Amino acid sequence: MFELSLGFTIGKYLVEKIYKKLVEKKPLPDEREDEGIIVLEVARPIYEDVKHQLGDVVARIVYDRLLTAAELPQVAAEVYKAVAHAQRFFKKITLVLSGPIVLAALIGQALGMQHFNVDFAFWQKGSYVRVPDMSQYRKLLF
């Protein structure tokens, strides 16, 4: 695993596959791999479980402690940047988040439904489950 600094001093942005591809030319849409999994760990390690249950993780953002309110927007920005980089190389991104609910809301605000092809997975009854895509429920929103 490689470490790549995004200019923040409060966390680590660990990269596996993406690091090698960042220096390469952006692939054509039909050349991208199907799925990239990004993990955010805040005060609780989940990487091994995610890798075992969902597959290879392409980016991992780790904070081994609880975060302050002031740090949350910076962490949301880190996740946004990881998704933006990964979307260049994967048709769909699956985010697996372990952290405060408010952080998930900030990440949602940053990503928006229109910007990236992002799915989520969450822990349910002993395993990670992929959440249905919200775009299917668009009529409920309007």
Sequence and secondary structure as in RCSB ss.txt:
>XXXX:A:sequence
MFELSLGFTIGKYLVEKIYKKLVEKKPLPDEREDEGIIVLEVARPIYEDVKHQLGDVVARIVYDRLLTAAELPQV
AAEVYKAVAHAQRFFKKITLVLSGPIVLAALIGQALGMQHFNVDFAFWQKGSYVRVPDMSQYRKLLF
>XXXX:A:secstr
 EE   S SS EEEESHHHHHHTS    GGGSEEEEEEEEEESS  HHHHHHHH  EEEEEEESS   GGGHHHH
HHHHHHHHHHHHTTEEEEEEEEES HHHHHHHHHHHHHHH  EEEEEEETTEEEE   GGGGHHHH 
